[in-house]
Amino acid sequence: VTDPGGRLLWLSPALPGRTHDLTAARTHRIIRICERQGVPIVADLAYQGAGPWLTTAIKRKPLQELTPTDKTRNRALAAARAPVERGLARLKSWRIFRRSRCSPNRMTSIAKAVLTLELQR
């Protein structure tokens, strides 16, 4: 979870790598917590269908083009998500996340340490 400026706020405990983003969000109740707190969520297409509290881009239907309005909306959402994506890219710049082959439990401890270090920047 990041703020609109891309600053990391929270990392979930690690789940197996094959876990879908939406499944992870539901497992950790991120969507429900944000809804209760009144925090709007802007997410990528992986979260499509997760509920009315999330705003996602509009997916193009097979053999159809998006309307100019839909394209403009998608561009605006992409611009709003850009700082968040940069925040996640910054997290992925830590070599430990790219090369680690340890258990999810151990990765959770490492992720907490990295988050602490990132918050000190």
C-alpha distances in whole Angstrom, upper triangle without the diagonal:
4,7,10,11,9,9,6,6,5,6,8,12,14,15,18,18,19,17,16,12,13,15,12,10,13,14,11,12,9,11,13,12,10,14,16,14,15,11,12,10,11,11,13,16,15,14,17,19,16,18,18,15,14,15,16,18,22,23,27,29,32,35,33,32,29,31,31,29,26,26,25,22,21,21,20,17,17,17,14,12,14,12,9,11,12,9,9,13,13,11,14,17,17,20,19,17,19,22,21,23,23,22,18,19,20,17,15,17,17,13,13,16,14,11,14,16,13,13,17,17
4,7,8,5,5,4,5,7,9,12,15,17,19,21,20,22,20,19,15,16,18,16,14,17,18,15,16,12,13,16,14,12,16,17,15,15,12,12,10,11,11,14,17,17,16,19,21,19,20,20,17,15,15,16,18,22,24,27,30,33,35,34,32,29,30,30,28,25,25,24,21,20,20,18,15,15,15,12,10,11,9,6,9,10,7,8,12,12,11,14,16,17,20,20,18,20,23,23,25,25,25,21,22,22,19,17,19,18,14,14,16,14,11,14,15,12,11,15,15
4,5,5,5,7,7,10,12,15,19,20,22,25,24,26,23,22,18,19,21,19,16,19,21,18,17,14,15,17,15,12,15,17,14,14,10,11,10,11,12,15,19,19,18,20,22,20,20,20,16,15,15,17,19,23,25,28,31,34,36,34,32,29,30,29,27,25,25,23,21,20,19,17,15,15,14,11,10,12,9,7,11,11,9,11,14,14,14,17,19,20,23,23,21,23,27,26,29,29,28,25,26,26,23,21,22,21,18,17,19,17,14,16,17,13,12,15,15
4,6,8,10,10,13,16,18,22,23,25,27,26,27,25,23,19,20,23,21,18,21,23,20,20,16,16,19,17,14,16,18,16,15,11,10,10,9,12,14,18,19,18,20,22,20,20,19,16,14,14,15,17,20,23,26,29,32,34,32,30,26,27,26,24,22,22,20,17,17,16,14,12,12,11,7,8,9,7,6,10,11,10,12,15,15,16,18,20,21,25,25,23,25,28,29,31,31,31,28,29,29,26,24,25,24,21,21,22,20,17,19,20,16,15,18,17
4,6,9,11,14,16,19,23,24,26,28,27,28,26,25,21,22,25,23,20,24,25,23,22,19,19,22,20,17,20,22,19,18,15,14,13,13,14,16,20,21,20,23,25,23,24,23,20,18,17,18,19,23,25,28,31,34,36,34,32,28,29,27,26,24,23,21,20,19,17,15,14,13,11,9,9,9,5,7,10,9,8,11,13,13,14,17,18,19,23,24,22,24,27,28,31,31,31,28,29,29,25,24,25,24,20,20,21,18,16,18,18,14,13,16,14
4,6,9,12,13,16,20,20,22,25,23,25,23,22,18,20,22,20,18,22,23,20,21,17,18,21,19,17,20,22,19,19,15,15,13,12,13,15,18,19,19,21,24,22,23,23,20,18,17,17,19,22,24,27,30,33,35,33,31,28,29,28,26,25,24,22,20,19,18,16,14,13,12,10,8,8,5,4,7,6,4,8,10,9,10,13,14,16,20,20,18,20,24,24,27,27,27,24,26,25,22,21,22,20,17,17,18,15,13,15,15,11,12,14,13
4,6,9,12,15,18,19,22,24,23,26,24,23,19,21,23,20,19,22,23,20,20,17,19,21,19,17,20,22,19,19,16,16,15,15,16,18,21,21,21,24,26,24,25,25,21,20,20,20,22,26,27,31,34,36,38,37,35,32,33,32,30,28,27,26,24,22,22,20,18,17,16,14,12,12,8,7,10,9,6,9,11,10,10,13,14,15,19,19,18,20,23,23,26,26,26,23,24,24,20,19,20,18,15,15,15,13,10,12,12,8,8,11,10
4,6,8,11,14,16,18,21,20,23,21,20,17,19,20,17,16,19,20,17,18,14,17,19,17,15,19,20,18,19,15,16,15,15,15,17,21,20,19,23,25,22,24,24,21,19,20,20,22,26,27,31,33,36,38,37,35,33,34,33,31,29,28,27,25,24,23,22,19,18,18,15,13,14,11,8,11,10,6,8,11,9,8,12,13,14,17,17,15,18,21,20,23,23,23,20,20,20,17,15,16,15,11,11,13,10,7,10,11,7,7,11,11
4,7,10,13,16,18,21,21,23,21,21,17,18,20,16,15,18,18,15,15,12,15,17,14,13,17,17,15,16,13,15,14,15,16,18,22,21,19,23,24,21,22,23,19,18,20,21,23,27,28,32,34,37,40,38,37,34,35,35,32,30,30,29,26,25,25,23,20,20,20,17,15,16,13,11,13,14,10,11,14,13,12,15,17,16,20,19,17,20,23,22,25,24,23,20,20,20,17,15,16,16,12,11,13,12,8,10,12,9,8,12,13
4,7,10,12,15,18,18,21,18,18,15,16,17,13,12,15,15,11,13,10,13,15,13,12,16,17,15,17,14,16,14,16,16,18,21,19,18,22,23,20,21,22,19,18,20,21,23,27,28,32,34,36,39,38,37,34,36,36,34,31,31,30,27,26,26,25,22,21,22,19,17,18,16,12,14,15,12,11,15,14,12,14,17,16,19,18,16,19,22,20,22,21,20,17,17,17,15,12,13,13,10,9,12,11,7,10,12,11,10,14,15
4,7,8,11,14,15,17,15,15,13,15,15,11,11,14,13,10,13,11,14,16,14,15,18,19,18,20,17,18,16,17,16,17,20,18,17,21,23,20,22,23,20,19,21,21,24,27,27,31,33,35,38,38,36,34,36,36,34,32,31,31,28,26,27,26,22,22,23,20,17,18,17,13,14,15,12,10,14,13,10,12,15,14,17,15,13,16,18,17,18,17,16,13,13,14,11,9,11,11,7,7,10,10,7,10,13,11,12,15,16
4,6,8,12,13,15,13,13,11,13,12,8,9,11,10,7,10,9,13,15,13,14,17,18,18,20,17,18,16,18,16,18,20,17,16,20,21,18,20,22,20,18,21,21,24,27,27,31,33,35,38,37,37,34,37,37,35,32,32,32,29,27,28,27,24,23,25,22,19,21,19,16,17,18,15,13,16,16,13,15,18,17,19,16,14,17,19,17,18,16,15,11,11,13,11,8,11,12,9,9,12,12,11,13,16,15,15,19,20
4,7,10,12,14,12,14,13,15,13,9,11,13,10,8,12,12,16,17,16,17,20,21,21,23,21,22,20,21,19,21,22,19,19,23,24,20,23,25,23,22,24,24,27,30,30,33,35,37,40,40,39,37,40,40,38,35,35,35,33,30,31,31,27,27,28,26,23,24,23,19,20,21,18,16,18,18,15,16,19,17,18,16,14,17,18,15,16,14,12,8,8,10,8,5,8,10,8,9,12,13,12,14,17,17,17,20,22
4,7,8,11,10,12,12,14,12,9,12,14,11,11,14,14,17,19,19,20,23,24,24,26,23,24,21,22,20,20,22,18,19,22,23,21,24,26,24,23,25,24,27,29,29,32,34,35,38,38,38,36,39,39,38,35,35,35,33,30,31,31,27,26,28,26,23,24,23,19,19,20,18,15,17,18,14,14,17,16,16,14,11,14,15,12,12,11,9,5,7,8,6,5,9,10,8,10,13,13,13,16,18,18,19,22,23
4,6,8,7,10,10,12,10,7,11,12,10,10,14,14,17,19,19,20,23,24,25,26,24,24,21,22,19,19,20,17,17,21,22,19,22,25,24,22,24,23,26,28,27,30,32,33,36,36,36,35,38,39,37,34,34,35,32,30,31,31,27,27,29,27,24,25,24,21,20,22,20,17,19,20,17,16,20,18,19,16,13,15,16,14,13,12,9,6,8,11,9,9,12,13,12,14,17,17,17,20,21,21,22,25,26
4,6,6,9,11,13,11,10,13,15,12,14,17,18,20,22,22,24,26,27,28,30,27,27,24,24,21,20,21,17,18,21,23,21,24,27,26,24,26,25,27,29,27,30,31,32,35,36,36,35,38,39,38,35,34,36,33,30,32,32,29,28,30,29,25,26,26,23,21,23,22,18,20,21,18,17,20,19,19,16,13,15,15,13,11,11,9,7,10,12,10,11,15,15,14,17,19,19,19,22,24,23,25,28,29
4,5,8,10,13,12,10,14,16,14,15,18,18,20,23,23,24,26,28,29,30,27,27,23,23,19,18,19,15,17,20,22,20,24,27,26,23,25,23,25,27,25,28,29,29,33,33,33,33,36,37,36,32,32,33,31,28,29,30,27,25,28,27,23,24,24,21,19,21,20,16,17,19,16,14,18,17,17,15,12,12,13,12,11,11,10,9,12,14,11,13,16,16,14,17,20,19,19,23,23,23,25,28,28
4,6,9,12,10,10,14,15,14,16,18,19,20,23,24,24,26,28,29,30,28,27,23,23,19,18,17,14,16,18,20,19,22,26,25,23,24,22,23,25,23,26,26,27,30,31,31,31,34,35,35,31,31,33,30,27,29,30,26,25,28,27,24,25,25,22,20,23,22,18,19,22,19,17,21,21,20,19,15,15,16,15,14,15,13,12,15,17,15,16,20,19,18,21,23,22,22,26,27,26,28,31,31
4,7,8,7,6,10,11,10,12,15,15,16,19,20,21,23,25,26,27,24,24,20,20,17,16,16,12,13,16,17,16,19,23,22,20,21,20,22,23,22,25,26,27,30,31,31,30,33,34,33,30,30,31,29,26,28,28,25,24,27,25,22,23,24,21,19,22,21,17,19,21,19,18,21,21,21,20,16,17,18,17,16,16,14,12,15,17,15,15,19,19,17,19,22,21,21,24,26,25,26,29,30
4,6,5,6,9,10,10,12,14,14,15,17,19,19,21,23,24,25,22,21,18,17,14,13,12,8,10,12,14,13,16,19,19,16,18,16,18,20,18,21,22,23,27,27,27,26,29,31,30,26,26,28,25,22,24,25,21,21,24,23,19,21,22,19,17,21,20,16,18,21,19,18,21,22,22,21,18,18,20,19,19,19,18,15,18,20,17,17,21,21,19,21,24,22,22,25,27,25,26,30,30
4,5,5,6,9,10,11,12,11,12,15,16,16,18,20,21,21,19,18,14,14,10,10,10,7,7,11,13,11,14,17,16,14,15,14,16,18,17,21,22,24,27,27,27,25,28,29,27,24,24,25,23,20,22,22,18,18,21,19,16,18,19,15,14,18,17,14,16,19,16,16,20,20,22,21,17,18,20,20,20,20,19,16,18,20,17,16,20,20,17,19,22,20,19,23,24,22,23,27,27
4,5,5,6,8,10,10,10,9,12,14,14,15,18,19,19,17,16,13,13,10,10,10,7,6,9,9,7,11,14,13,11,13,12,15,17,16,20,21,23,27,26,26,24,27,28,27,23,24,25,22,20,22,22,18,19,21,20,17,19,20,17,17,20,19,16,19,22,20,19,23,24,25,24,20,22,24,23,23,23,21,18,20,22,20,19,22,23,20,21,24,23,21,25,27,25,25,29,29
4,5,5,6,9,10,10,11,13,15,16,17,19,21,21,20,19,16,17,14,14,14,10,9,12,12,10,13,17,16,15,17,16,19,20,20,23,24,25,29,29,29,28,30,32,30,27,28,29,26,23,26,26,22,22,25,23,20,23,23,20,19,23,21,18,21,23,21,21,24,24,26,24,20,22,24,22,22,21,19,16,18,21,19,17,21,22,19,21,24,23,22,25,27,26,26,30,30
4,5,5,6,8,9,10,13,14,15,16,18,19,20,18,18,15,16,13,14,15,11,11,14,15,12,15,18,17,15,18,17,20,22,22,25,26,28,32,31,31,29,32,33,31,28,28,29,26,24,26,26,22,22,24,22,19,21,21,18,18,21,19,16,19,20,18,18,22,21,23,21,18,19,21,20,20,19,17,13,15,18,15,14,17,18,16,17,20,20,18,21,24,22,23,26,27
4,6,5,6,5,7,9,10,11,13,15,16,17,15,14,12,13,11,13,14,11,9,12,13,10,12,15,13,12,15,15,18,20,20,24,25,28,31,30,30,28,30,31,29,26,27,27,24,22,24,23,20,20,22,20,17,20,20,16,17,20,18,16,19,20,18,19,22,22,24,23,19,22,24,22,23,22,20,16,18,20,18,16,19,20,17,17,21,20,18,21,24,22,22,26,26
4,5,5,6,7,8,10,12,12,14,16,17,16,16,14,15,14,15,15,13,10,13,12,9,11,14,13,13,16,16,20,21,22,25,26,28,32,31,31,29,31,33,30,27,28,29,26,24,27,26,22,23,25,23,20,23,23,20,20,23,22,19,23,24,22,22,26,26,28,26,23,25,27,25,25,24,21,18,19,22,20,18,21,22,20,20,24,23,21,24,27,25,25,29,30
4,6,8,10,10,12,14,15,16,18,20,18,19,17,18,17,18,18,15,13,16,16,13,15,18,17,16,19,20,23,25,25,28,29,31,35,34,34,33,35,36,34,31,32,32,29,27,30,29,25,26,28,25,23,25,25,21,22,24,22,20,23,24,21,22,26,25,26,24,21,24,25,23,23,21,18,15,16,19,17,15,18,20,18,18,22,22,20,23,26,24,25,28,29
4,6,8,9,9,11,13,14,15,17,16,17,15,17,16,18,19,16,14,17,17,14,16,18,16,16,19,20,23,25,26,29,31,33,36,36,35,33,35,36,34,31,32,32,29,27,29,28,24,25,26,24,21,24,23,19,20,23,20,18,22,22,20,21,24,23,25,23,20,23,25,23,23,21,19,15,15,18,16,13,16,18,16,15,19,19,17,20,23,22,21,25,26
4,6,5,6,9,10,11,12,14,13,14,13,16,15,17,18,16,13,16,15,12,13,15,13,13,17,18,22,24,25,28,30,32,36,35,34,32,34,35,32,29,30,31,27,26,28,27,23,24,26,23,21,24,23,20,21,24,21,20,23,24,22,23,27,26,28,26,23,26,28,26,26,25,22,19,19,22,20,17,20,22,19,18,22,22,20,22,25,23,23,26,28
4,6,5,6,9,10,11,12,10,11,10,12,12,15,16,15,12,15,15,11,12,14,11,11,14,16,19,22,23,27,28,31,34,33,33,30,32,32,30,27,28,28,24,23,25,23,20,21,22,19,17,20,19,16,18,20,18,17,20,21,19,21,24,24,26,25,22,24,27,25,26,25,23,19,20,22,20,17,20,21,17,17,21,20,17,20,23,21,20,24,25
4,6,5,6,9,10,10,9,9,8,11,11,14,15,13,10,12,12,8,9,10,8,8,11,13,17,19,21,24,26,29,32,31,30,27,29,30,27,24,26,25,22,21,23,22,18,20,21,18,17,20,20,17,18,21,19,18,22,23,21,23,26,27,29,28,25,27,30,28,29,28,26,22,23,25,23,20,23,24,21,21,24,23,21,23,26,24,23,27,27
4,6,5,6,9,10,10,11,11,14,14,17,18,17,13,15,14,10,10,11,9,10,14,16,20,22,24,27,29,31,35,33,33,30,31,32,29,27,29,28,25,24,26,25,21,23,25,21,20,24,23,20,22,25,23,22,25,26,24,26,29,29,32,30,27,30,32,31,31,30,28,24,24,27,25,22,25,26,23,22,26,26,23,25,28,26,25,28,29
4,5,5,6,9,8,11,11,14,15,18,20,19,16,18,17,13,13,14,11,12,16,18,22,24,26,30,31,34,37,36,35,32,33,34,31,29,30,29,26,25,27,25,22,23,25,21,20,23,22,19,21,24,21,21,24,25,23,25,28,28,31,29,26,29,32,30,31,29,27,23,23,26,24,21,23,24,21,20,23,23,20,22,25,23,22,25,27
4,5,5,6,5,7,7,11,13,16,18,17,14,16,16,13,12,12,8,10,13,15,19,22,24,27,29,32,35,34,33,30,30,31,28,26,27,26,22,22,24,21,18,20,21,18,17,20,19,16,19,21,19,19,23,23,22,24,27,27,30,29,26,29,32,30,32,31,29,25,25,27,25,22,24,25,22,21,24,23,20,22,25,22,21,24,25
4,5,5,6,7,8,12,14,17,19,18,15,16,15,12,10,10,6,9,12,15,19,21,23,27,28,32,35,33,32,29,30,30,27,25,27,26,22,22,24,22,19,21,22,19,19,22,22,19,22,24,22,22,26,27,25,27,30,31,34,33,30,32,35,34,34,34,31,28,28,30,28,25,27,29,25,24,28,27,24,26,28,26,24,28,29
4,6,8,10,12,16,17,21,22,22,18,20,18,15,13,13,10,13,16,19,23,25,27,31,32,35,39,37,36,33,33,34,30,29,30,29,26,26,28,25,22,25,26,22,22,25,24,22,24,27,24,24,28,29,27,29,32,32,35,34,31,34,37,35,36,35,32,29,28,31,29,26,28,29,26,25,28,28,24,26,29,27,25,28,30
4,6,9,11,15,17,21,23,22,19,21,20,17,15,15,11,13,16,19,23,25,28,32,33,37,40,37,36,33,34,33,30,29,30,29,25,25,27,24,21,24,24,20,20,23,22,20,23,25,22,23,27,27,25,28,31,31,34,33,30,33,36,34,36,34,32,29,28,30,28,25,27,28,25,23,26,26,22,23,26,24,22,25,27
4,6,9,13,16,19,21,22,18,19,19,16,14,13,9,11,14,17,20,23,26,29,31,35,37,35,34,30,30,30,27,26,27,26,22,23,24,21,19,22,22,18,18,22,21,19,22,24,22,23,26,27,26,29,31,32,35,34,31,34,37,36,37,36,34,31,31,33,30,27,29,30,27,25,28,28,24,25,28,26,23,27,28
4,6,10,13,16,19,19,16,18,18,15,14,13,9,10,12,15,18,21,24,27,29,33,35,33,32,28,29,28,25,24,25,23,20,20,22,19,16,18,19,15,15,18,17,15,18,20,18,19,23,23,22,25,27,28,31,31,28,30,34,33,34,34,32,28,29,30,28,25,27,27,24,23,26,25,21,23,25,22,20,24,25
4,7,10,14,16,17,14,15,15,13,12,10,7,7,8,11,15,17,20,24,26,29,32,30,28,25,25,25,22,20,21,20,16,17,18,15,13,15,16,12,13,16,16,14,17,19,18,18,22,23,22,24,27,28,31,31,28,30,33,33,34,34,33,29,30,31,28,26,28,28,25,24,27,26,22,24,26,24,22,26,26
4,6,10,12,13,10,12,13,11,10,10,7,5,6,9,12,15,17,21,23,27,29,27,26,23,24,24,21,19,20,19,15,15,16,14,11,13,14,11,10,14,14,11,14,17,16,16,19,20,20,21,24,26,28,28,25,27,30,30,31,31,30,26,27,29,26,24,26,26,22,23,25,24,21,23,25,22,21,25,25
4,7,10,11,9,11,13,11,12,11,9,6,5,6,9,12,15,18,21,24,27,24,23,20,21,20,18,16,16,15,12,11,13,11,7,9,11,8,7,11,12,10,11,15,14,14,17,19,19,20,23,25,27,28,24,26,29,29,31,31,30,27,28,30,26,25,27,27,23,24,26,24,21,24,25,22,22,25,25
4,7,8,6,8,11,10,11,12,10,7,6,5,8,11,13,16,19,22,25,23,22,19,21,21,19,16,16,16,13,11,13,12,9,9,12,10,7,11,12,10,10,14,14,13,15,18,18,18,21,23,25,26,22,23,27,27,28,28,28,24,26,28,24,23,26,25,22,23,25,23,21,24,25,22,22,26,25
4,5,6,7,11,11,13,14,13,9,8,6,7,10,10,14,16,19,22,20,19,17,19,19,18,15,15,16,13,10,12,12,9,9,12,11,8,11,13,11,10,14,15,13,15,18,18,18,21,23,25,25,21,22,25,26,27,28,27,24,27,28,24,24,27,26,22,24,27,24,22,26,27,23,24,28,27
4,5,5,9,10,12,14,14,10,9,6,6,8,7,11,13,16,19,18,17,15,18,19,18,14,14,16,13,11,13,14,11,11,15,14,12,14,17,15,14,17,18,16,18,21,21,20,23,25,27,27,24,24,27,27,28,29,28,25,28,30,26,26,29,28,25,27,29,27,25,29,30,27,28,31,30
4,6,9,9,12,14,14,11,11,9,10,11,11,14,16,17,21,20,20,18,21,22,21,18,18,20,17,14,17,18,14,14,17,16,14,16,18,15,14,18,18,16,17,21,20,19,22,24,25,25,21,22,25,25,25,26,25,22,25,26,23,23,26,26,22,25,27,25,24,27,28,26,27,30,30
4,6,6,9,11,11,8,9,7,10,11,12,15,17,19,23,22,21,19,21,23,21,18,18,20,17,14,17,17,14,14,17,16,13,16,18,15,15,19,19,16,19,22,21,21,24,25,27,27,23,24,27,26,27,27,26,23,25,27,24,23,26,26,23,24,27,26,24,27,28,26,26,30,30
4,6,8,10,11,8,8,6,8,9,9,12,14,16,20,19,19,16,19,20,19,15,17,18,15,13,17,17,13,15,18,17,15,18,20,18,17,21,21,20,22,25,24,24,27,29,30,30,26,27,30,30,30,31,29,26,29,31,28,27,30,30,27,28,31,29,27,31,32,29,30,33,33
4,5,8,10,8,10,9,11,11,11,15,15,18,21,20,20,18,20,22,20,17,19,21,17,16,20,20,16,18,21,20,18,21,23,21,21,25,24,23,25,28,27,27,30,32,33,33,29,30,33,32,32,33,31,27,30,32,29,28,31,32,28,30,33,31,29,32,34,32,32,36,35
4,7,8,7,9,10,13,14,14,18,18,21,25,24,24,21,23,25,23,19,21,22,19,18,21,20,17,18,21,19,17,21,22,19,20,23,23,21,24,26,25,25,29,30,32,31,27,28,31,30,31,31,28,25,27,29,27,25,28,29,26,27,30,29,26,29,32,29,29,33,33
4,6,6,9,10,13,14,15,19,20,23,26,24,24,22,23,25,22,19,21,22,18,18,21,20,17,19,22,19,18,22,23,20,22,25,24,23,26,28,27,28,31,32,35,34,30,32,35,34,34,34,32,28,30,32,30,28,31,32,28,29,32,31,28,31,33,31,30,34,34
4,5,7,10,13,14,16,19,20,24,26,24,24,21,22,23,20,18,20,20,16,17,20,18,16,19,21,18,18,22,23,21,22,25,25,24,27,29,28,29,33,34,36,36,32,34,37,36,37,37,35,31,32,35,32,30,33,34,30,30,34,32,29,32,34,31,31,34,34
4,7,10,13,15,17,21,22,26,29,27,26,23,23,24,21,19,21,20,17,17,20,18,15,17,19,16,16,20,20,18,20,23,22,22,25,27,26,27,30,31,34,33,30,32,35,34,35,35,33,29,30,32,30,27,30,31,27,27,30,29,26,29,31,28,27,31,31
4,6,10,12,14,18,20,23,26,24,23,20,21,22,19,17,18,18,14,14,16,15,12,14,16,13,13,17,18,15,17,20,19,19,22,24,23,24,27,29,31,31,27,29,32,32,33,33,31,27,29,31,28,26,29,29,25,26,29,27,25,27,29,26,26,29,29
4,7,9,12,16,18,21,24,22,20,17,18,18,15,13,15,14,11,10,13,11,8,11,13,11,11,15,16,14,16,19,19,19,21,23,23,24,27,29,32,32,28,29,33,33,34,34,33,29,31,33,30,28,31,31,27,28,31,29,26,29,30,27,27,30,30
4,7,9,12,15,18,21,19,17,14,16,17,14,11,12,13,10,8,11,11,7,9,12,11,10,13,16,14,14,18,19,18,20,22,22,23,26,28,30,30,27,27,31,31,32,33,32,29,31,32,29,28,31,30,27,28,31,28,26,29,30,27,27,31,30
4,6,9,12,16,18,16,14,11,13,13,12,8,9,10,7,5,9,9,7,8,11,11,11,13,16,15,15,18,20,19,20,23,24,24,26,29,31,32,28,28,32,32,33,35,34,31,33,34,31,30,33,32,29,30,33,30,28,31,32,29,29,33,31
4,7,9,13,15,12,11,8,10,12,10,7,8,10,8,7,10,12,10,11,14,15,14,17,20,19,18,22,23,22,24,27,27,27,30,32,34,35,31,31,34,35,36,37,36,33,36,37,34,33,36,36,32,34,36,34,32,35,36,33,33,36,35
4,6,9,12,10,10,8,11,13,13,9,10,13,11,9,12,14,13,13,17,17,16,18,22,20,19,23,24,23,24,27,27,27,29,32,33,34,30,30,33,34,34,36,35,32,35,37,33,33,36,36,32,34,37,34,33,36,37,34,34,38,36
4,7,8,7,6,6,9,12,13,9,10,13,13,11,14,16,15,15,19,20,19,21,24,23,22,25,27,26,26,30,30,29,32,34,36,36,33,32,35,36,37,38,38,35,38,40,36,36,40,39,35,38,40,37,36,39,40,37,38,41,39
4,6,5,7,8,11,14,15,12,13,17,16,14,17,20,18,19,22,23,22,24,28,26,25,28,30,29,29,33,33,32,35,37,38,39,35,34,37,38,38,40,39,37,40,41,38,38,42,41,38,40,42,40,38,42,43,40,41,44,43
4,5,8,10,14,17,18,15,16,19,19,17,20,23,22,21,25,26,25,26,30,29,27,30,32,30,31,34,35,33,36,38,39,40,36,35,38,39,39,40,40,38,41,43,39,40,43,42,39,42,44,41,40,44,45,42,43,46,45
4,7,10,13,16,18,16,16,20,20,18,21,24,23,23,26,28,27,28,32,31,29,32,35,33,33,37,37,36,38,41,41,42,39,37,40,41,42,44,43,41,44,46,43,43,46,45,42,45,47,44,43,47,47,44,45,49,47
4,7,9,12,14,12,13,16,17,16,18,21,21,21,24,25,25,26,30,30,28,31,33,32,32,36,37,35,38,40,41,42,39,38,41,42,42,44,44,41,45,46,43,43,46,45,42,44,46,44,42,46,46,43,44,47,46
4,6,9,11,10,9,13,14,13,15,18,18,18,21,23,23,24,28,27,26,29,31,30,30,34,35,34,36,39,40,41,38,37,40,41,42,44,44,41,44,46,42,42,45,44,41,43,45,42,41,44,44,41,42,45,43
4,6,8,6,6,10,10,10,12,14,15,15,18,20,20,21,25,25,24,27,29,28,29,32,33,32,34,37,39,40,37,36,39,40,41,43,43,40,43,44,41,40,43,42,39,41,43,40,38,42,42,39,39,43,41
4,5,5,6,9,10,11,12,14,15,16,18,20,21,22,26,26,25,28,30,30,31,34,35,35,37,40,41,43,39,39,42,43,44,46,46,43,46,47,43,43,46,45,41,43,45,42,40,44,44,40,41,44,42
4,5,5,6,9,10,11,12,14,15,16,18,20,21,24,25,25,27,29,29,30,33,34,34,36,39,41,42,39,39,42,43,45,46,46,43,46,47,43,43,46,44,41,43,45,42,40,43,43,39,40,42,40
4,5,5,6,9,10,11,12,14,15,17,18,20,23,24,24,26,28,28,29,32,33,33,35,38,41,42,38,38,42,43,44,46,45,42,45,46,42,42,44,43,40,41,43,40,38,41,41,38,38,41,39
4,5,5,6,9,10,11,12,14,15,16,18,21,21,21,24,26,26,27,30,31,31,33,36,38,39,35,35,39,40,41,42,42,39,41,43,39,38,41,40,37,38,41,38,36,39,39,36,36,39,37
4,5,5,6,9,10,10,12,14,15,16,20,20,20,22,25,24,25,28,29,29,31,34,36,37,34,34,37,38,40,42,41,39,41,42,38,38,41,39,36,38,40,37,35,38,38,34,35,38,36
4,5,5,6,9,10,11,12,14,15,18,19,19,21,24,24,25,27,29,29,31,34,36,38,35,34,38,39,41,43,42,39,42,43,39,38,41,40,36,37,39,36,34,37,37,33,34,37,35
4,5,5,6,9,10,11,12,14,17,18,18,20,22,23,24,26,28,28,30,33,35,36,33,33,37,38,39,41,40,37,39,40,37,36,38,37,34,35,37,34,32,35,35,32,32,35,33
4,5,5,6,9,10,10,12,15,16,15,18,20,20,21,24,25,25,27,30,32,33,30,30,33,34,36,37,37,34,37,38,34,33,36,35,31,33,35,32,30,33,33,30,30,33,31
4,5,5,6,9,10,10,14,15,14,16,19,19,20,22,24,24,26,29,31,33,30,30,33,35,36,38,38,35,38,38,34,34,36,35,31,33,35,31,30,33,32,29,29,32,30
4,5,5,6,9,10,13,14,14,16,18,19,20,22,24,25,26,29,32,33,30,30,34,35,37,38,38,35,37,38,34,33,36,34,31,32,34,31,28,31,31,28,28,30,29
4,5,5,6,9,11,11,12,15,16,17,18,20,21,22,24,27,29,30,27,28,31,32,34,35,35,32,34,35,31,30,33,31,28,29,31,28,26,29,29,25,26,29,27
4,5,5,6,9,10,10,12,14,14,15,18,19,20,21,24,27,28,25,25,29,30,32,33,33,30,33,33,30,29,31,30,26,28,30,26,25,28,28,24,25,28,26
4,5,5,8,10,10,11,14,15,16,17,20,20,22,25,27,29,26,26,30,31,34,35,35,32,34,35,31,30,32,31,27,28,30,26,24,27,27,23,24,26,24
4,6,7,8,10,11,13,14,15,17,19,20,21,24,27,28,25,26,30,31,33,34,34,31,32,33,29,28,30,29,25,26,28,25,22,25,25,21,21,24,23
4,6,5,6,9,10,11,12,14,15,17,18,21,24,25,22,23,26,27,29,30,30,27,29,30,26,25,27,26,22,23,25,22,20,23,23,19,20,23,21
4,5,5,6,9,10,10,12,14,15,16,19,22,24,21,21,25,26,29,30,31,28,30,30,26,26,27,26,22,24,25,21,20,23,22,18,19,22,20
4,5,5,6,9,10,10,13,14,15,18,21,22,20,21,25,26,28,29,30,27,29,28,25,24,25,24,20,21,22,19,17,19,19,15,16,18,16
4,5,5,6,9,10,11,12,14,16,20,20,18,19,23,23,26,27,27,24,25,25,22,21,23,21,17,19,20,17,15,18,18,14,15,18,16
4,5,5,6,9,10,10,12,15,18,19,16,17,20,21,24,25,25,23,25,25,21,21,23,21,17,19,21,17,16,19,19,15,17,20,18
4,5,5,6,9,10,10,13,16,18,16,16,20,21,24,25,26,24,26,25,21,21,23,20,17,19,20,16,15,18,17,13,15,17,15
4,5,5,6,9,10,12,15,16,14,16,19,20,23,24,24,22,23,22,19,18,20,17,14,16,16,13,11,14,14,10,11,14,12
4,5,5,6,9,11,13,14,12,13,16,17,20,21,21,19,21,20,16,16,18,16,13,15,16,12,11,15,14,11,13,16,15
4,5,5,6,9,12,13,11,11,15,17,19,21,22,20,22,21,18,18,20,17,14,17,17,13,13,17,15,12,15,17,15
4,5,5,7,11,12,11,12,15,17,20,21,22,20,22,21,17,18,18,15,13,15,15,11,11,14,12,9,12,14,12
4,5,6,9,10,8,10,13,14,17,18,19,17,18,17,13,14,15,12,9,12,12,8,8,12,11,8,11,13,12
4,5,7,9,6,7,10,12,15,16,18,16,18,17,13,15,16,13,11,14,14,11,12,15,14,12,15,17,16
4,6,9,8,8,11,13,16,18,20,19,21,19,15,17,17,14,13,15,15,11,13,15,13,11,15,16,14
4,5,6,7,9,10,14,15,17,17,18,16,13,14,14,11,10,13,12,8,11,13,11,10,14,15,14
4,5,5,6,8,12,13,16,16,18,15,13,15,15,12,12,15,14,11,14,16,14,14,18,18,17
4,6,5,5,9,10,13,13,14,12,9,12,12,8,9,12,11,9,13,15,13,14,17,18,18
4,6,6,9,10,12,11,14,12,8,11,12,9,8,12,12,10,12,15,14,14,17,19,18
4,6,9,11,14,14,16,15,12,14,16,12,12,16,16,13,16,18,17,17,20,22,21
4,7,9,13,13,16,14,11,15,16,13,13,17,16,15,17,20,19,19,22,23,23
4,6,9,10,12,10,8,12,13,10,11,15,15,13,16,19,18,19,22,23,23
4,7,9,12,10,9,13,14,12,14,17,17,17,19,22,21,22,25,26,27
4,7,8,7,7,10,11,10,12,15,15,16,18,20,20,21,24,26,26
4,5,5,6,9,10,11,12,15,16,16,18,20,21,22,24,26,27
4,5,5,6,9,10,10,12,14,15,16,18,20,20,22,24,26
4,5,5,7,9,10,11,13,15,16,17,19,20,22,24,25
4,5,5,6,9,10,11,13,14,16,17,19,20,22,24
4,5,5,6,9,10,10,12,14,15,16,18,20,21
4,5,5,6,9,10,10,12,14,15,16,19,20
4,5,5,6,9,10,11,13,14,16,17,19
4,5,5,6,9,10,11,12,14,16,17
4,5,5,6,9,10,10,12,14,16
4,5,5,6,9,10,11,13,15
4,5,5,6,9,10,11,13
4,5,5,6,9,10,11
4,5,5,6,9,10
4,5,5,7,9
4,5,5,7
4,5,5
4,6
4
